Amino acid sequence: RTLGSAGDSQLFGFSAGPAYTFGAGVTRLWVSLGGGLLSEATSSTSKSTGTFNAAAGVELHFFSNGGLSVQGSYTRGFSGDYNYAALLGGLVFTL
């Protein structure tokens, strides 16, 4: 991408959708499909588009209220050249 004259760019993304969990023991698999909004701004332009989002993850509940989580996600914009993938890991806590 060509950035604005100041050379800076800001990207904001929001997504929401239901998640379905399979399993209730130590290992839990979940998948999610949803939609969202992606907005990009440079010093000279600003544009937004709707998005399609898909995500999946595995949770390993090592103790009664949580454990570790690994998840991957993909976001595709309805217009423009927006395709993003992410791989995340961290802690998960349940009530």
ABEGO torsion letter per residue (X at the ends): XBBBAAGBBBBBBBBBEBBBBBEABABBBBBBBBBBBBBBBBAABBBBBBBBBBBBBBBBBABAAEEBBBBBBBBBBABEBBBBBBBBBEBBBBX
